[in-house]
Amino acid sequence: MRASDPTQVIAVAEEPLLDVGEPGTFDENGVMLCSIVELGAGNLYMYYVGFELGQKIRYRLLTGLAFSHDGGRTFVRASRTPVLERSDTELYFRGGPYCIKEHDRYRLWYVAGSQWLDVDGKSLPVYDIRYAESADGIHWPAQGTVQIPITEPDEHGFGRPCVIPKPGGGYRMFYSVRRKSYRAYRLGYAESPDGYVWQRMDDRLNLDVTPGSFDSDAIMYAAPIQIDDRLYVFYNGNDFGRDGFAVAVLEEE
């Protein structure tokens, strides 16, 4: 997309940047790019979630890392194992990674949990948004701190958080909220002065589903981009973006 106007698509990759993993690996059933960290000189880190189907649980979600040395044209896995491996306190889910590099540390917001919930005969995952830090972006602690917990009776989890600086200081977080009643996602929003303590402001986002359209049942995976004084927010529609994605522009009050 064009840097000055991200609504203009200037090229589309002809092949996947990263394919599914080898049989038996944590990402053998699917991969989803979640964030890119630029390191300079054409070097990039790609954090992605790998899907692994289970027999007694529906699936597991763990975080992988891939490298690029040509500005993002191609990527190779850092390893066939996840950089966020399962742990005692984050057993089934350590995914949805969003990483930024600040000075000499890597800051990671992600979703994690160790529970499945039965709702009307369907098994639904339970996880909240957590935070961890790393010195190199490769080695991470086995447990993060909870930053956005499940607080509403209708909630059972969150989709990948996306954190960007807020003009004037502080941070903005965009995330998806999984609701039992909808069996689908809605978008959420929070602000923080330091990236550690967050205040949920979901109602301020003012984005919802559109009856009869590609996003009639769900909106999810917000991807904000700040260009000068304009904030663009890309998001997927029904079924994880089956019929496309859209972009909204922030209108300040």
SVG drawing of the C-alpha trace seen along z (x, -y; Angstrom):
<svg xmlns="http://www.w3.org/2000/svg" viewBox="-29 -18 51 55">
<polyline fill="none" stroke="black" stroke-width="0.4" points="0.0,0.0 1.1,-3.6 2.8,-5.1 1.2,-8.5 -2.3,-7.0 -2.7,-3.4 -6.1,-3.1 -4.3,-2.7 -3.0,0.8 0.1,0.7 1.1,4.4 -0.1,7.8 2.2,10.7 1.8,13.6 2.9,16.2 2.4,16.6 5.1,14.9 5.0,17.9 3.4,21.2 2.1,23.7 4.7,25.7 5.9,29.2 3.7,32.1 3.8,32.4 4.9,28.8 2.9,26.1 1.9,24.3 1.1,27.3 -2.6,26.3 -2.3,22.6 -0.3,19.4 -1.5,15.8 0.8,12.8 0.3,10.6 3.1,8.0 6.3,6.8 9.3,5.2 11.7,3.2 15.4,3.6 17.0,1.5 19.1,2.4 16.2,4.4 16.0,6.7 12.6,7.6 11.1,9.8 7.7,11.3 5.6,12.5 2.8,14.9 0.4,17.3 0.5,21.0 -2.5,23.2 -2.3,26.9 -5.5,29.0 -6.1,31.1 -8.0,34.3 -9.4,33.6 -9.3,29.8 -10.2,28.1 -6.8,26.4 -3.7,24.7 -2.3,21.3 1.4,20.6 3.6,17.8 6.3,18.2 9.0,15.9 10.3,15.5 13.2,13.3 13.5,11.3 16.8,9.8 15.4,8.2 12.9,5.7 10.0,8.1 10.0,9.7 10.8,13.1 10.8,14.7 12.3,17.8 11.4,19.3 13.6,18.7 12.9,22.2 10.3,25.0 9.3,24.5 7.5,21.5 9.2,18.6 6.2,18.5 5.9,22.1 3.2,23.4 3.7,23.1 1.9,24.1 0.0,20.9 -0.5,20.3 -1.1,23.9 -3.3,23.8 -2.9,20.2 0.1,18.0 -0.8,16.2 -2.0,13.0 1.5,11.4 2.0,7.7 5.6,6.5 7.3,3.2 10.9,2.3 11.6,-0.6 15.3,-1.5 17.0,1.7 13.8,3.8 11.1,5.6 7.6,5.1 5.0,7.8 1.2,7.7 -0.5,11.1 -3.4,13.3 -3.0,16.3 -5.0,18.8 -5.4,22.4 -9.2,23.0 -12.0,24.0 -15.6,23.2 -18.7,25.1 -21.5,22.8 -24.6,24.6 -22.6,27.6 -19.8,25.7 -16.3,25.4 -15.0,21.8 -11.5,20.7 -10.9,18.5 -8.0,16.0 -7.1,12.5 -4.5,9.9 -1.1,10.1 2.3,8.4 5.9,9.5 9.4,8.0 12.5,9.4 16.1,8.1 16.4,9.7 12.9,10.4 13.6,14.1 13.7,15.3 10.6,14.5 9.4,15.3 7.1,18.3 4.4,16.1 3.2,12.6 1.2,10.1 -2.5,9.7 -3.3,6.2 -6.9,6.6 -8.8,9.2 -12.2,10.6 -14.6,8.5 -18.1,8.9 -20.2,12.0 -20.7,12.2 -16.9,12.2 -14.7,15.2 -11.6,13.9 -9.8,11.3 -8.3,11.2 -4.8,9.9 -4.1,6.6 -2.4,3.9 -0.6,1.1 0.6,-2.2 1.8,-5.5 -0.8,-8.2 -0.1,-11.7 0.8,-13.8 2.0,-10.8 0.8,-7.4 -0.5,-4.5 -3.6,-3.2 -4.6,0.4 -7.0,1.9 -8.2,5.5 -11.1,7.8 -13.6,9.0 -15.0,12.5 -18.6,12.6 -20.7,15.7 -24.0,14.3 -22.7,13.3 -20.3,16.3 -18.3,13.7 -15.9,10.7 -16.5,7.1 -13.8,4.4 -12.4,3.0 -10.2,0.0 -8.1,-1.1 -5.6,-3.8 -2.5,-3.8 0.0,-6.4 2.8,-3.8 1.8,-0.6 1.4,1.2 -1.9,-0.1 -4.8,-0.3 -8.3,-1.9 -10.9,-0.2 -12.9,-2.6 -14.7,-0.2 -17.6,-2.6 -15.3,-5.4 -14.3,-3.3 -17.8,-3.7 -17.3,-0.8 -19.9,2.0 -21.3,4.5 -23.1,3.5 -26.4,5.3 -26.4,7.0 -22.7,6.3 -19.4,8.2 -19.2,7.4 -22.8,8.1 -21.9,10.7 -18.4,9.8 -15.6,7.2 -12.2,8.1 -8.4,7.7 -8.1,4.0 -4.8,2.7 -4.3,-1.0 -1.9,-3.1 -1.1,-6.8 -0.2,-8.9 0.6,-12.5 -2.6,-13.7 -4.9,-10.9 -5.5,-7.6 -6.6,-4.7 -8.0,-1.5 -8.2,1.5 -10.4,4.4 -11.7,7.8 -15.3,8.7 -17.3,12.0 -15.4,15.3 -12.0,13.7 -12.2,11.6 -13.7,14.2 -15.3,11.5 -12.8,8.8 -11.6,6.1 -12.3,2.4 -10.7,-0.8 -12.2,-3.5 -10.7,-6.9 -10.7,-8.4 -12.8,-11.6 -11.8,-13.5 -14.6,-15.1"/>
</svg>
